[in-house]
């Protein structure tokens, strides 16, 4: 597919494609244990899109979703990988989702909480990752519980324990990993939200660039690229999003 030069230039004002990578969500990216380099589904997609444009790729790496969002919003990066959220949409043009994951609640074994609907009560303190998709969602949805914020999503459970919070909220796979690391924890059944992970570009890059990114995501879902990347990186519990 030939891409118009104006669209390529819109994505590469610095002469290369700068991709904002969030290492705070294990579904999206992490460090390669052998090399320490960023690796994961989002990195694979960033490389594939740079190849599509015929340009050099630069990875701009962050430890939290909030920092990654800020980088794209402020045009310090040209594309990024985020959960779709209306607040973020003020400065970012999102594609449709490429992966669906779950937001879940974790509590101590001794907690009286048994159902997720019981979390939103006076006196309940819920620990979230600052600026994460589920922070934004729960900040709108929880009317009675108090939200506490850990600096990053991977730090949620440790902060939950250190501050003696009642509930830890996060990406289900991250919470499952923490349960394997720390005894005496359990997850409440079900999920409090479906997290729709998408690609995005700054709003200022224009509608043609946003449309091109959207077409790329749809192709990567349809041709099996996203499913193969999930399998290649050993990601379980995430599903390829349906076609838009």
N, C-alpha and C positions, 0 to 999 in steps of 0.2 A: 504494500500500500504506500503510495506517494503522499507525503504530508506537505502541505503548503509551507513555504519558507517563513511566512509571517507567523504561523502557529509555532513553528520550531523556535523562532526568535522570542515569542511570547513566553515560552517555557525556559529560555536560556538567556536572560539578560546579562549574565556574567560569562557567557560563552560555554557553559557546562550546565548540566542538570543537577541541581542541589536537592537531594531527597532527605527530608526530615524523618529520622528513624527513632521510634520510642522503644527503649529497652525495658520499660516498666511493665509491659504486657507480654507475657511469655508466649501468647498465641501469635503475636506479630513478629517478635524478634528477640534475640538474646546474643550472647557471646559464644562463638565457636570454642568448645573446650580445648581444642588442639592449638588454635592460632590466636584466640582472643579477639578475632575480628567479628564485627556484627554479622549475624546470619539469621535467616528466617524467611517467612513468607513475604513480608514487606520488602526485605532486601532483594529477594528474587524478582518481585514485581518491579521494583525500582530499576534493576538492571535491565529487565526486559523492555521497560518503557524507554530507557536511555538508548538501547539498541534500536528501538522503533524510530526514535528521532534521529539516530545517527550521531549522537553526541557523547561526550565524556560524562561519567557519573561521579558525583561527589556525595558521600554520605555525611549528613550532619546529625550527630548522634546525641540523644538526650536520655535522661533517666526517668522521665515522667511524661505523661500525655499532655499536661498543661504546658510544659516548656516546648514540646513539639508543636502544639497548636499555635503558641505565640510566635514561633519561628516562621511558620507559614503565613500567619495573619500579618506579621510585620515585614513580610517579603524577604526574610533572611534565608528562606528556602523556597523552592519552586513547586514542589509537591510534598505531600505528607500522607500519613495513614492514620485515620482516626475513627472513632465511633461518631456516627451522625448525631448531631445535637443542634437544636435551633439557635442556641446562644453562640455556638461556634460558627454557625452559618452566616452570621453578620459579616464576617470577613473572609470566609472560605467558601468556594464553590465545590460541593460534594458530588461524587459519582453516586450511583446506586451501590448498595452493599456488595462486597465480594465474599465476606465470611460472616456467619452468625454465631455468636457465643452468648453465654448466659451470665447474668449477674446473680450471685448467691449470697446468703447470710451464713456466718459461722458463729458458734457460741461455745462456751465451755460445757463439758459433759454435765456439770452440776446446775447449769442454767435452767430456770423454770420455763423458759421459752421453748415451745414445741412446734409452732406454726409461724410462717413468715408474716401472716396478717396480725400477729400479736406484737410485732416489733414497734409499731407506731403508737407508743403510749408515753404518757408523762413519766419522766424519770429514767427512761431508757436512753443510753448513750451509744451511738453508732459510729464506729471508726471507718473512715473512707480514705482513699488516696486523693490528695489535694488536686483539684482540676480534672479528675478523671471523668469519664462519661457517666459513671454511676454516682459520683459526687454531684454532678449537675442534675441528674435525674432525681436523686433522693432529696436534694435541696428543694426541688419543686414539690415532690410527692409527700414527704413526711411532714405532717402537721403538728405532731406532739413530741416525738422523739427528738433528742438533741444530737446534732452531727458534730463529730470531732474529726480532725484531718491530720493524717500522717503525711510526711513530705513526699512520698512516692507510693505507688500501688504495692510493690514488693515489701514495703515496710509496714503495711497495714496490720498484719497479725502481731508482729512484735510490738507495735505501738498500742494495739488493743490490749495486749497483756500488760505492758508497762504502765498504762494509764488506767487499768482496771475498768475498761469499757465493757458494755454488756453484749455488744454485737460487732463483728467485723464484716464489712461488706466488700465484695470484690468480684473479680473474674473467677468463675468456678474453678478453673484449672489451677490458678495461683493458690486458691484456698486449699484445694486438694493436696498440692505440693507442701503447703505449710502443715497440714494435718499429718503428713508422713514424717515431717521434721520434728513436730512437737506433739506429745501425747496429751490426752485429756480434752480434745476438741471434737466437735461434731458439726455437721451442716444441717440447717433447717431444710426440710423437703421443698422441692420446687425451686423456682427462680423468681426474683422480683422484677426482672426486666430482660428483654432480649436486646443484646448489644449488636448493632448493625455496623460492622467495620467497613469503611469505605476509603477511597483515595480522595484527595482534595488538592486544590490549587488556589492561590490568592484570587479574590474576586476581581482585582484589578487586571488580571491577565486576559480577561475578556471571555465572551460567551463561546467563541469558536474554539479556544483552548480548552475550556471546560467540557465542551461537547466531545472533543477529541479524546480527552482523558476518560470520559464516560464510555465511549466506543471501545477503548482499549480494555477497560475492566470487563465489559460484557463479553468481549472476545476471549479474554483469559479465563472466564468462567466456562464459556461454552466449549472451548477446545481442551479442557481438562487441566490446564496449567495450574490453576489454584488448587484443585484436588490433589494433583501430583506433588505440589509444594508442601501441602499439609502432611502428606504421607512421608515425603522425603525428610522432613524435619521432626517426624514423630509426634505430631500434634493430634491429640485425641479430644473428642468432646466438642469440636468445632465443626460446623457444617458449611459447605459452599452455599452461598446465597442463591436463591432462584433468579432466573433471568428477569431483567427489568421489562 
